[in-house]
Amino acid sequence: MRTRGGVGESIPRPDGPDKVSGRFSFGSDLTAPGMLFGKTLRSPHAHALIRSIDVEKAAGMPGVKAVLTAADLPGERLYSLHQPPDQPVLAASGEEVRYAGEPVAIVAAEHPEQARAAVQAIAVDYEVLEPLLDPVEAIRRGSVLRELTIRSGEPDTPADVVVDGYYEVGQQDQAPLGPEAGLAIPTPHGGIDLWVATQALHVDLEQVEACLGMRAGAVRLHLGGVGGAFGAREDLSIQVHACLLALRTGRPVKMWYGREESFTGHVHRHPAWMWYSTGAGRDGRLVFVKATILLDGGAYASSSGAVVANAACFGAGPYRVPNALVWSGAARTNTVPNGAMRGFGAVQSCFAYEGQMDLLAARLGLDPIEIRLKNAIRPGDRLITGQAVTGAAPMAKLIDLCRELPEPPTPAHPLALPGGAGNVASAAEVVRGTGFAVGFKNIAYSEGSDDYATARVRLQRGADGEAFAQVKTAAAEVGQGLVTVCLQVARTELGVEAVEIERADTTVGNAGSSSASRQTWMTGGAVREAARLVAAEVLKRAGPPAQALAAGHVLDEEGAPLAPIALFLDEPIEREFEHHHRPTSGLDPAGQGDAHVSFMFVAHRATVDVDPEAGLARVAQVATAQDVGRAINPLQVHGQIEGGIAQGVGLATMEEIKLKDGLIRNASFTDYIIPTSLDMPEVAAVLVEEPEPDAPYGAKGVGEPPLISSPAAIAAALRAATGRRLNRVPVSPDELAGLTECRPGWLVRPGRSPAEAVQPAPQG
């Protein structure tokens, strides 16, 4: 007996109609009677000592109701995803600001323009200090957020062929359509209700309570409509600031960032500098991988520790590597903090190890796809961390399926050529190239984290006598389709089509963050188990008549199957379940340990058209085969794949935050270039469904793999078309045209810390 719209079907999103029609309320749409508007004063310097802060003029301006500095904080001064916390809520007088854009003071006023004028009237006396901007130099000085070495086998084992490479990945912005926004409303009993666009309600709650110095339960967080996330909303932004202003004024306070402020108000993808040495036998089988992976963590820790671990753990690729030495680390510099972004850590190292595989293939005279098949990881193999791959790992199947997908036709219209409407290229000048890349990443939290999610499910009858279910979690719907997954799971387990997904808030147990491709597994699993508890209780109360349920013979008046659980429901039943994944371990001093729950794998083939003389390129197609375990909603999975590939095109060809003296110089969508529909390639995708043991319905996460190896595949295709090294993404027009080349500024031995680095002699 099957209920329509359950697991495995491509059903429409319940939030879709409101979002496409404009009726959906995002965080920036929030309002409340009598609300004030909050604004933030930020440091204009990358590194400076605050000598004094004078707010007297600002506090006396028309409409201004509060001007607060660090001296007004009632609770903890520091917050962070990292422990111990290291990031100030507001930089204090007598202390240093560590990046351009660091918050110094906050204002609440009757009108946004009044708040903006008051911010400009705050007088801050800075002593400007020399910023530390070079991550290698930062490591040499001991300014390190985390470093990790993974050693397995005998890394110095000789190989018949050795290739060395240097690679860089630029700093990418998540570019969510909706900037940071929220509304804080004081309660009559001294508490606070905060509506906020976030990825992790309870993670925010813990930090907000500590900074406000308030007892547990006095603060409640509600999920505001989230206009995209991709990691940008894991860290606090307006949360504490809006609450402080609301508590001080006794009135609701709304805060939201414009696009320029958003660039300094959230973390970004870590830029990376990577030195690799890869050895293989004459048959193409890998012998060793040595790598140094350096990330710029920026001024504060955020999630740099986890990004360092991912870059290292996946730094040798989804291959059988008997010997490895990988050093990975994040430097603390005077730039905006970097943290989570889709595929974090795995994206950076994938670009390097896949470049190495192409170098090996060329040196050995092997086909790039064949060398990957020869080394592809299989179930039962061990990673360089010593962990055995115990679940589904269809890497070879993905490679085969991806290469068999149809290739795109040659461009038939001038708009499809590089340069598009600029009409700068002719078909005769265009060179087509094809590249291939594979990648993998972990699912859910790692390194001994007790990862769990909570769900509450209630089954009852409405006024019309029909049964319906309500599902309550604190999991953030950030555009990935979690509300659809929860709806489908409840339908499948309870046999009722009428399911209401309640708005997420902290009145139910923790569901963790909507990150690490974990929510389908974790919150989906919690909903499944809570629904099963409800179903079991219904059957228990129903007694012997419920035996007809098992045979599925209960029919309605028209002879159609009747929802079996609902048939025996006589009173509302509610159950809550806290779903944990299996325990993991930390990594020992050699980087060995059972650190990850499971893994997801992907293969990409990119086809590009390049005008080498003009330095212009267009990605014509990205073909992919992705390991999904089981597709809960195939249509949504394909949507995630297309969205992730769009971001991969951006990282490979155009997206990069540009810094000068520690200041972001392109903090707008005019200057920070992201792909439009005209830049979007054809996407050919095939889903590989090999159920994952222990995962609900066998489903894996799907959001991150589309971005892990698509940039590496695009870069490989650009190399094939131009014959150039192209060891940096995004690839610039000058690099495509051969006018410039990415070279290391420091000499680093792969596998060693950059603390031992030396600067090379000037070239040319």
C-alpha positions in Angstrom: 0.0 0.0 0.0 1.6 3.3 -1.1 0.6 6.9 -0.4 1.0 9.4 -3.2 3.9 11.8 -2.9 6.1 9.6 -0.8 9.8 8.8 -0.8 11.2 8.4 -4.3 8.7 10.6 -6.1 9.4 13.9 -7.8 6.7 16.0 -6.1 6.5 19.8 -6.2 8.0 21.8 -3.3 5.3 22.9 -0.7 7.1 26.3 -0.5 7.5 26.6 -4.2 4.4 28.5 -5.2 4.9 31.3 -2.6 8.5 31.7 -3.5 8.0 32.0 -7.3 5.0 34.3 -6.9 6.6 36.7 -4.4 4.3 35.8 -1.5 7.0 34.1 0.6 8.4 36.2 3.4 12.2 36.3 3.5 14.2 37.6 6.4 14.4 41.1 4.9 10.6 41.2 4.7 10.1 40.9 8.4 8.1 43.7 10.2 6.6 44.4 13.6 4.6 47.3 15.0 6.8 50.1 16.3 10.0 48.5 15.2 13.3 50.4 15.1 16.1 49.9 12.5 19.5 48.8 13.5 22.8 49.6 11.8 26.5 48.7 12.4 29.6 50.7 12.5 32.5 48.7 11.0 36.2 49.2 11.0 37.7 50.8 7.8 41.1 49.3 8.6 42.4 45.7 8.3 44.4 46.1 11.5 44.3 48.9 14.0 44.2 49.7 17.7 41.0 51.5 18.9 42.2 54.3 21.1 38.7 55.6 21.9 35.1 55.5 20.8 32.9 58.6 21.2 29.2 58.0 20.7 27.9 61.3 22.3 27.0 63.1 19.1 25.4 60.0 17.6 23.3 59.3 20.7 21.8 62.9 20.5 20.8 62.8 16.9 17.1 62.8 15.8 15.3 59.5 16.0 18.2 57.6 17.6 17.1 55.4 20.5 20.3 53.5 21.3 24.0 53.5 20.5 25.9 50.5 22.0 29.6 49.5 22.2 31.4 46.6 23.7 31.1 48.3 27.1 27.4 47.7 27.0 27.6 43.9 26.6 25.8 42.1 29.4 27.3 38.7 28.8 30.2 37.0 27.0 32.2 39.3 24.8 33.4 36.5 22.4 31.5 34.1 20.3 32.4 31.5 17.6 31.6 28.2 16.1 35.1 27.3 17.4 35.9 26.5 21.0 37.1 28.5 22.8 35.3 31.5 21.2 37.6 34.1 19.7 35.5 36.6 17.8 34.3 39.8 19.6 30.6 40.8 19.4 31.9 44.3 19.1 35.6 45.4 19.1 36.4 47.3 22.3 38.2 50.5 23.0 41.8 49.7 23.9 41.8 46.6 21.8 42.5 45.8 18.2 40.3 45.4 15.1 41.6 42.5 13.1 39.9 42.9 9.7 38.3 45.6 7.6 34.6 45.4 8.4 34.8 44.2 12.0 31.8 45.6 14.0 32.7 48.4 16.5 29.3 49.9 17.5 25.6 49.5 16.8 22.7 51.9 16.5 18.9 51.7 16.7 16.8 54.5 15.3 13.2 55.3 14.1 14.3 55.3 10.4 17.1 53.5 8.5 18.5 56.8 7.3 18.6 58.1 10.9 20.5 55.0 11.9 22.9 55.4 9.0 23.6 59.0 9.9 24.2 58.1 13.5 26.7 55.4 12.6 28.6 58.0 10.5 28.6 60.4 13.5 30.4 57.9 15.9 34.0 59.1 16.3 36.5 56.3 16.6 40.2 57.1 17.1 42.3 54.4 15.4 46.0 53.8 15.5 46.6 52.0 12.2 48.8 48.9 12.4 50.6 46.9 9.8 48.2 44.1 8.6 49.4 40.5 8.3 48.1 39.4 4.9 50.4 36.7 3.5 49.2 33.3 4.8 52.7 31.7 4.4 54.3 34.5 6.4 51.5 34.1 9.0 52.3 30.4 9.4 56.0 31.2 9.7 55.2 33.6 12.5 53.1 31.0 14.3 49.7 32.7 13.4 47.9 29.4 12.9 44.2 28.5 13.5 44.8 24.8 13.0 47.3 22.5 11.4 47.0 18.8 10.7 49.4 16.2 9.3 48.2 12.9 7.9 50.9 10.2 7.5 50.1 6.7 6.1 52.4 4.0 4.8 55.9 5.0 3.7 55.6 8.3 2.0 59.2 8.2 0.8 58.6 5.0 -1.2 60.2 5.4 -4.6 58.0 5.7 -7.7 58.8 5.2 -11.4 57.2 8.5 -12.3 56.8 11.6 -10.1 55.0 14.8 -11.0 55.1 18.0 -8.9 52.5 20.8 -9.1 51.5 24.1 -7.5 47.9 25.1 -7.4 45.8 28.1 -6.2 42.0 28.5 -5.5 40.6 32.0 -5.2 38.3 33.3 -2.4 34.7 32.6 -3.4 31.6 34.2 -2.0 28.5 32.2 -1.4 26.5 34.9 -3.1 23.1 34.1 -1.5 20.3 36.1 -3.1 19.1 37.2 0.4 21.7 39.1 2.5 21.7 38.7 6.3 18.5 39.8 8.0 16.5 39.4 11.2 14.0 40.9 13.6 14.4 40.9 17.4 11.2 41.4 19.5 11.4 41.9 23.3 8.9 39.8 25.3 6.9 41.1 28.3 8.8 39.0 30.7 12.3 40.2 29.8 13.1 37.7 27.1 13.6 38.0 23.4 12.2 36.4 20.3 14.5 36.5 17.3 13.4 35.8 13.8 16.5 35.3 11.7 17.7 33.9 8.4 20.2 31.2 9.5 21.4 27.7 8.9 21.4 26.5 12.5 18.9 27.8 15.0 20.2 26.0 18.2 23.8 26.7 17.3 22.9 30.4 17.1 20.8 30.2 20.3 23.7 28.9 22.4 25.9 31.8 21.3 23.2 34.4 21.6 22.2 33.3 25.2 25.9 33.5 26.3 26.5 36.9 24.8 23.2 38.3 26.2 23.9 36.8 29.6 20.4 35.4 29.7 19.1 32.2 31.3 18.1 29.2 29.2 14.6 29.6 27.8 14.6 33.4 27.8 15.7 33.6 24.2 13.7 31.9 21.4 14.9 31.7 17.8 12.5 31.4 14.8 13.6 30.7 11.3 13.0 33.7 9.0 12.7 33.0 5.3 16.2 32.1 4.0 17.2 33.3 0.6 20.1 30.9 0.1 22.9 30.0 2.4 25.7 27.7 1.1 27.6 28.1 4.4 27.4 31.9 4.7 24.8 31.7 7.5 26.5 29.2 9.8 28.2 32.1 11.7 26.4 34.8 13.6 25.9 38.1 11.9 23.0 40.4 13.1 21.8 38.0 15.8 23.4 39.4 19.0 23.4 43.0 17.7 19.6 43.0 17.0 18.8 41.4 20.4 21.0 43.9 22.3 19.3 46.9 20.7 15.8 45.4 21.2 16.5 44.7 24.9 18.0 48.2 25.4 15.1 50.1 23.7 12.3 47.7 24.7 11.1 47.8 21.0 11.4 45.4 18.1 14.6 46.0 16.1 15.1 45.0 12.5 18.6 44.6 11.0 19.6 43.7 7.5 22.7 44.1 5.4 23.0 45.6 2.0 25.1 43.7 -0.5 28.3 45.6 0.2 28.0 45.0 4.0 27.1 41.4 3.4 30.5 40.8 1.9 32.1 41.7 5.2 29.3 40.4 7.3 29.7 36.7 6.5 32.5 34.3 5.9 33.7 33.1 2.5 35.4 30.1 0.9 39.0 29.8 2.1 41.5 30.7 -0.6 44.1 28.0 -1.0 47.7 27.6 -2.0 48.8 23.9 -2.6 52.0 22.2 -3.3 51.7 18.5 -4.5 54.1 15.7 -5.4 52.5 12.5 -6.8 54.2 9.3 -7.6 53.1 6.3 -9.7 54.3 3.1 -11.2 54.8 2.7 -14.9 51.4 1.0 -15.0 49.8 4.2 -13.7 49.0 2.9 -10.2 49.5 5.4 -7.5 52.5 4.9 -5.1 52.4 8.1 -3.0 50.8 11.5 -2.6 52.6 14.3 -0.7 50.8 17.6 -0.3 50.9 20.9 1.5 47.5 22.5 1.6 47.5 26.1 3.0 44.3 27.9 3.6 43.7 31.5 4.6 41.4 31.5 7.6 41.2 35.2 8.0 41.0 37.0 11.3 38.9 34.5 13.4 38.5 30.8 13.6 34.9 30.2 12.4 34.9 26.7 11.0 38.5 26.7 9.7 39.3 23.7 11.9 36.8 21.5 10.1 37.9 22.9 6.7 41.5 22.0 7.4 40.5 18.5 8.3 38.4 18.0 5.2 41.2 19.4 2.9 43.6 16.9 4.5 41.4 13.8 4.8 40.3 14.1 1.1 43.6 15.6 -0.1 44.7 12.4 -2.0 41.4 12.0 -3.8 39.0 9.1 -4.1 41.8 6.7 -5.0 43.7 3.8 -3.5 46.9 5.6 -2.2 49.2 3.2 -0.2 51.5 6.0 1.0 50.7 9.6 1.9 52.0 12.6 3.7 49.6 15.5 3.8 50.0 18.7 5.8 47.0 21.0 5.9 46.6 24.2 7.9 44.8 27.5 8.1 46.6 30.8 8.8 45.2 33.6 10.9 45.5 36.8 8.9 44.0 40.3 8.9 41.3 39.6 6.4 37.6 38.9 6.6 37.1 35.5 8.3 36.7 32.5 6.0 34.6 29.5 6.9 32.0 27.2 5.5 31.1 27.2 1.8 29.6 24.3 -0.2 32.0 21.4 -0.3 34.5 23.1 2.1 38.0 21.8 2.0 37.2 19.1 -0.5 36.8 21.6 -3.3 40.2 23.1 -2.8 42.1 19.9 -2.6 40.2 18.3 -5.5 41.4 21.0 -7.8 45.0 20.1 -6.9 44.8 16.3 -6.8 42.9 16.1 -10.1 45.5 18.4 -11.7 48.1 16.0 -10.6 46.2 13.0 -12.1 46.2 14.7 -15.4 49.9 15.4 -15.2 50.5 11.8 -14.4 48.4 10.6 -17.3 50.3 12.9 -19.7 53.7 11.8 -18.4 52.7 8.1 -18.7 50.9 8.4 -22.0 47.7 7.2 -20.4 44.1 8.3 -21.0 43.0 10.6 -18.2 39.9 8.6 -17.6 41.7 5.3 -17.6 44.2 6.3 -15.0 41.3 7.3 -12.7 39.6 4.0 -13.3 42.8 2.1 -12.5 43.1 3.8 -9.1 39.4 4.4 -8.2 38.5 3.6 -4.6 36.3 0.6 -3.9 34.2 -0.6 -0.9 36.6 -2.0 1.7 39.5 0.1 0.7 41.1 2.4 3.2 41.5 6.2 3.0 44.8 7.8 3.8 43.4 8.3 7.4 43.2 4.5 7.8 39.4 4.5 7.7 37.8 1.7 5.8 35.1 2.6 3.2 32.3 0.5 4.5 29.3 1.9 2.6 28.5 2.4 -1.1 31.5 3.7 -3.2 30.5 3.3 -6.8 33.5 5.4 -8.1 34.3 3.2 -11.1 30.6 3.1 -12.1 30.4 6.9 -11.9 33.4 7.3 -14.1 32.1 4.9 -16.7 28.6 6.4 -16.7 29.9 10.0 -16.9 32.1 9.4 -19.9 29.3 7.7 -21.8 26.9 10.6 -21.5 26.3 12.3 -24.9 28.7 15.2 -25.7 27.2 18.6 -26.7 26.9 19.7 -30.4 29.1 22.4 -31.8 27.8 25.9 -31.2 25.1 26.8 -33.8 24.5 30.4 -32.8 27.0 33.3 -32.2 25.6 33.8 -28.7 26.8 30.4 -27.8 30.4 31.3 -28.7 32.9 32.7 -26.1 32.1 36.4 -25.7 28.4 35.9 -26.5 26.7 39.1 -27.5 30.0 40.8 -27.7 30.5 39.1 -31.0 34.3 39.0 -30.6 34.8 35.4 -31.6 34.2 33.5 -34.9 33.6 29.8 -35.0 36.9 29.3 -36.9 38.9 30.8 -34.0 37.2 28.7 -31.3 39.0 25.6 -29.9 37.0 23.0 -28.0 38.4 21.1 -25.0 37.2 18.3 -22.8 38.3 17.6 -19.2 37.4 15.0 -16.6 37.5 15.1 -12.8 36.2 13.1 -9.8 35.8 14.0 -6.2 34.4 12.9 -2.9 33.5 14.3 0.6 32.1 13.3 3.9 28.5 13.4 5.0 27.5 15.0 8.3 29.7 16.0 11.2 33.0 14.3 11.8 35.9 13.8 14.2 33.9 12.5 17.2 31.1 15.0 17.0 27.8 13.8 18.5 25.7 14.7 15.5 22.0 14.5 16.0 18.7 15.9 14.9 15.3 16.0 16.6 11.8 15.7 15.1 8.3 15.8 16.6 5.5 14.2 14.6 1.8 14.4 15.5 -1.1 12.5 13.9 -4.6 13.7 14.4 -8.0 14.2 12.8 -9.2 17.6 11.5 -12.7 19.1 11.9 -13.7 17.2 8.8 -12.7 13.9 10.3 -9.8 13.4 7.9 -6.4 12.4 9.4 -3.4 14.7 8.9 0.1 14.9 10.2 2.2 17.7 11.6 6.0 17.7 11.5 8.0 20.0 13.7 11.8 20.3 13.6 14.4 23.1 14.2 16.1 22.3 10.9 16.6 25.2 8.5 15.1 25.1 5.1 17.7 27.2 3.2 16.5 26.4 -0.3 17.7 22.8 -0.5 14.3 21.3 -0.3 14.3 19.9 3.3 10.6 20.7 3.8 9.8 18.5 0.8 11.9 15.7 2.2 10.2 15.8 5.6 6.8 15.9 3.9 7.6 12.8 1.8 9.0 10.9 4.7 5.9 11.5 6.9 3.6 10.5 4.0 5.6 7.3 3.5 5.6 6.3 7.2 2.1 7.3 8.2 0.1 6.7 5.0 -1.5 10.1 4.9 -1.1 12.7 2.2 -2.1 15.7 4.3 1.1 16.7 6.1 1.9 20.1 7.5 5.5 21.1 8.0 5.5 23.7 10.8 7.9 26.6 10.9 11.2 25.8 12.4 12.1 27.3 15.8 13.9 26.4 19.1 10.8 25.2 20.9 11.7 21.7 19.6 15.0 19.9 20.1 18.2 20.7 18.2 18.5 19.7 14.5 22.0 21.0 14.0 23.1 23.0 11.0 21.8 22.7 7.4 25.3 22.0 6.2 27.6 19.1 5.5 24.9 17.5 3.3 23.5 16.1 6.5 19.8 17.1 6.8 18.2 14.4 4.7 20.1 11.8 6.7 19.8 13.4 10.1 16.5 15.3 10.2 15.0 13.0 7.6 16.0 10.1 9.8 14.5 11.8 12.9 11.2 12.4 11.1 11.1 8.8 10.0 11.7 7.4 13.4 9.3 9.8 15.1 6.6 8.8 12.6 7.3 5.1 13.1 6.8 5.6 16.9 3.5 7.3 16.1 2.4 4.5 13.8 3.5 1.8 16.4 1.4 3.6 19.1 -1.7 3.7 16.8 -1.4 0.0 16.1 -0.8 -0.8 19.8 -4.0 1.0 20.8 -6.0 -0.5 17.9 -5.3 -4.1 19.0 -6.1 -7.2 16.8 -8.1 -5.3 14.1 -4.9 -3.7 13.0 -3.6 -7.0 11.7 -5.6 -6.3 8.5 -3.1 -3.4 8.0 -0.2 -5.7 7.3 -2.0 -7.4 4.4 -3.0 -4.0 2.9 -6.6 -5.3 2.4 -8.5 -2.4 4.0 -10.4 -0.5 1.3 -12.6 2.6 1.2 -16.2 2.8 -0.2 -14.8 3.1 -3.8 -12.5 0.1 -3.5 -9.3 2.1 -3.1 -6.7 1.5 -0.4 -7.6 3.4 2.7 -4.7 5.1 4.7 -4.1 2.2 7.1 -2.7 4.1 10.1 -5.5 6.7 9.9 -8.1 4.0 9.9 -7.3 3.1 13.5 -6.6 6.6 14.8 -9.1 7.5 17.6 -7.1 10.3 19.3 -4.1 12.5 18.5 -0.8 10.9 19.0 2.5 12.8 19.2 6.0 11.4 19.4 9.5 13.0 19.4 12.7 11.3 18.3 16.4 12.3 18.5 18.3 10.7 15.7 22.1 10.2 16.1 24.5 8.9 13.5 27.0 6.3 14.4 29.9 7.4 16.6 33.1 8.7 14.9 36.5 9.3 16.3 39.0 12.1 16.3 42.3 11.9 14.4 45.4 10.8 16.2 48.8 12.6 15.9 49.4 10.8 12.6 46.0 11.8 11.2 44.6 8.3 11.6 41.1 7.6 12.8 37.5 6.6 11.9 36.6 10.3 11.6 33.7 10.2 9.1 30.3 8.7 9.0 30.1 8.0 5.3 31.1 9.4 1.9 29.5 10.7 -1.3 31.3 10.4 -4.7 30.9 12.2 -8.0 32.4 12.4 -11.5 32.3 15.4 -13.9 33.2 15.8 -17.6 33.4 19.4 -18.8 33.3 20.6 -22.4 34.5 24.2 -23.1 34.9 26.4 -26.1 37.8 28.8 -26.0 39.0 31.7 -28.1 42.7 31.6 -27.0 43.7 34.9 -28.6 41.0 36.9 -26.9 41.3 34.9 -23.7 37.6 34.1 -23.7 35.9 30.9 -22.8 32.4 29.4 -22.5 31.5 26.2 -20.7 29.3 24.4 -23.2 28.4 21.4 -21.1 29.0 19.8 -17.7 28.1 16.1 -17.6 28.0 14.3 -14.3 27.3 11.0 -12.6 26.6 11.3 -8.9 26.3 8.8 -6.1 23.1 9.7 -4.2 22.3 6.5 -2.3 18.6 6.8 -3.0 16.9 9.9 -4.4 14.2 10.9 -2.0 13.0 13.4 -4.7 14.7 13.0 -8.0 13.6 16.3 -9.4 15.1 18.1 -6.4 18.3 16.2 -6.7 18.7 17.3 -10.3 18.0 20.9 -9.1 20.7 20.6 -6.5 23.1 19.3 -9.2 22.4 22.2 -11.6 22.8 24.8 -8.9 26.1 23.3 -7.6 27.4 23.2 -11.2 26.5 26.8 -11.7 28.7 27.7 -8.6 31.4 25.4 -10.1 31.3 27.4 -13.3 31.6 30.6 -11.3 34.6 29.3 -9.3 36.4 28.0 -12.4 35.9 31.0 -14.7 34.9 34.2 -12.9 34.1 34.4 -9.2 36.8 35.8 -6.9 36.8 38.3 -4.0 39.6 40.8 -4.7 41.5 42.2 -1.8 43.9 45.2 -1.6 45.6 45.9 1.7 43.1 43.6 3.4 40.1 45.5 2.0 37.5 43.9 -0.3 37.5 45.9 -3.5 34.6 44.3 -5.4 31.9 44.0 -2.8 28.9 44.1 -5.2 27.3 42.0 -7.9 28.5 44.6 -10.4 32.1 43.9 -9.6 32.0 40.4 -8.0 30.9 38.5 -11.2 28.6 35.5 -10.9 27.2 33.3 -13.7 23.9 34.3 -15.2 21.6 32.1 -17.3 23.7 33.1 -20.3 26.8 31.5 -18.7 25.0 28.4 -17.7 26.1 25.3 -19.6 24.0 22.3 -20.6 23.9 19.9 -17.7 23.7 16.2 -18.4 23.2 14.2 -15.2 22.7 10.6 -14.2 21.9 9.5 -10.6 23.5 6.3 -9.3 21.3 4.8 -6.5 23.3 2.3 -4.4 21.6 2.4 -1.0 23.9 3.5 1.8 23.8 1.1 4.8 22.5 2.8 8.0 21.2 5.8 6.2 17.4 6.4 6.2 16.1 4.7 3.0 19.7 4.4 1.9 19.8 8.1 1.0 23.0 10.2 1.0 23.4 13.9 0.9 23.5 15.5 -2.6 24.1 19.2 -2.2 27.9 19.4 -2.1 29.3 17.0 -4.7 28.2 19.1 -7.8 30.6 21.8 -6.7 33.5 19.5 -5.6 35.0 18.4 -8.9 33.1 20.5 -11.5 35.7 23.4 -11.3 38.6 20.8 -11.7 36.9 19.3 -14.7 36.3 22.8 -16.3 40.0 23.7 -15.6 41.1 20.5 -17.2 39.0 21.2 -20.3 40.5 24.7 -20.5 44.0 23.2 -20.4 43.1 20.8 -23.2 41.8 23.6 -25.3 44.8 26.0 -24.8 47.7 23.7 -23.9 48.5 26.0 -21.0 49.2 25.0 -17.4 46.3 26.9 -15.8 47.0 26.0 -12.2 44.7 28.6 -10.6 41.0 29.1 -10.5 39.2 31.2 -11.4 41.1 31.1 -14.7 41.6 34.7 -15.9 41.4 35.9 -19.6 45.1 36.8 -19.4 46.0 33.3 -18.3 43.9 31.8 -21.1 45.7 34.0 -23.6 49.1 33.1 -22.2 49.9 36.7 -21.0 50.3 35.7 -17.3 51.0 32.5 -15.4 50.3 31.6 -11.8 53.6 31.0 -9.9 54.3 30.2 -6.3 55.6 33.1 -4.2 57.2 30.7 -1.7 59.1 27.4 -2.1 57.4 24.7 0.0 58.2 21.0 0.1 55.0 19.0 -0.4 53.9 17.3 2.8 55.8 19.9 5.0 54.5 22.9 6.9 55.0 26.3 5.1 56.8 27.3 8.3 59.8 25.9 6.5 59.2 27.8 3.3 61.7 30.0 1.6 61.0 32.7 -1.0 62.3 31.9 -4.4 64.8 34.2 -6.2 63.2 36.8 -8.4 62.4 35.4 -11.9 63.3 37.0 -15.2 
